[in-house]
Amino acid sequence: MQLLGSTTSPFARRLRLYLLEKEYEFVDLDIFSIEGRHTLTKNNPVQKIPALIDDDFCLYDSRIIYRYLAEKYDETKLTWPQENLLTLIDAANDAFINLLLLSRSQLDSSEDRLFYNLQHERIEQVLAALEKKAAKGEFTQWNYPAICLYCLLDWIVFRELYILDRYTNLMSFKSAALNQKGIKETAPF
Ligand SMILES: N[C@@H](CCC(=O)N[C@@H](CS)C(=O)NCC(=O)O)C(=O)O
């Protein structure tokens, strides 16, 4: 089994943490280089990481990969409230990736434009919702949604995309998670 990803991708990191004690190969790609793009496109026409190759079959999208792995390893399915947590985390992650790609395209996302405003608004709404959920103790167990939240928060800090300080429950969650297995080994660089 091979996981196509990169050392910086928060979507790949969640699966690297989930797969920590499983047998698999991590393929570190630079998806914007000619070679990395070729390997990626050959396996995943969506051209995003992560992708999981198991025998001749390639799965696209971290959410689907997680479902596939959870079934393969006979683990209990995520509950509907946990699925909702993933939707919140993914929505913030996608919006931050959009902002990063805009900045790499030399576009100023602080301008008053519909697409930019939607990303900023979504980020505010979702971070506030996640902060409330963290305050209610919904991330106290180190399970898959908690792994995904940690990867998002750590990546936001790594990319210097947002000051998270006012989200005190999210920051406490992040500090507490530092002791979890694999956090240091999978840190973005
Ligand atoms: N919904 C996808 C999102 C994956 C994603 O956005 N990956 C980023 C890297 S972290 C990517 O490949 N971006 C390239 C692009 O948008 O062209 C998932 O959960 O796997």
The ligand as a MOL file (V3000), in Angstrom:
LIG
                    3D

  0  0  0     0  0            999 V3000
M  V30 BEGIN CTAB
M  V30 COUNTS 20 19 0 0 0
M  V30 BEGIN ATOM
M  V30 1 N -10.8120 16.9660 -0.3340 0
M  V30 2 C -9.4320 16.6210 -0.5150 0
M  V30 3 C -8.5530 17.8580 -0.4130 0
M  V30 4 C -7.0980 17.5580 -0.7160 0
M  V30 5 C -6.3050 18.8110 -1.0070 0
M  V30 6 O -6.8500 19.9150 -1.1580 0
M  V30 7 N -5.0020 18.6210 -1.0970 0
M  V30 8 C -4.1280 19.7350 -1.4590 0
M  V30 9 C -2.7930 19.6130 -0.7500 0
M  V30 10 S -2.9830 19.7120 0.9880 0
M  V30 11 C -3.8400 19.6460 -2.9480 0
M  V30 12 O -3.5170 18.5960 -3.4390 0
M  V30 13 N -3.9540 20.7830 -3.6590 0
M  V30 14 C -3.6150 20.8750 -5.0420 0
M  V30 15 C -4.6180 21.6380 -5.8460 0
M  V30 16 O -5.5940 22.1580 -5.2500 0
M  V30 17 O -4.4450 21.7070 -7.0480 0
M  V30 18 C -9.0300 15.5560 0.5270 0
M  V30 19 O -9.6370 15.5200 1.5920 0
M  V30 20 O -8.1380 14.7490 0.2280 0
M  V30 END ATOM
M  V30 BEGIN BOND
M  V30 1 1 1 2
M  V30 2 1 2 3
M  V30 3 1 2 18
M  V30 4 1 3 4
M  V30 5 1 4 5
M  V30 6 2 5 6
M  V30 7 1 5 7
M  V30 8 1 7 8
M  V30 9 1 8 9
M  V30 10 1 8 11
M  V30 11 1 9 10
M  V30 12 2 11 12
M  V30 13 1 11 13
M  V30 14 1 13 14
M  V30 15 1 14 15
M  V30 16 2 15 16
M  V30 17 1 15 17
M  V30 18 2 18 19
M  V30 19 1 18 20
M  V30 END BOND
M  V30 END CTAB
M  END
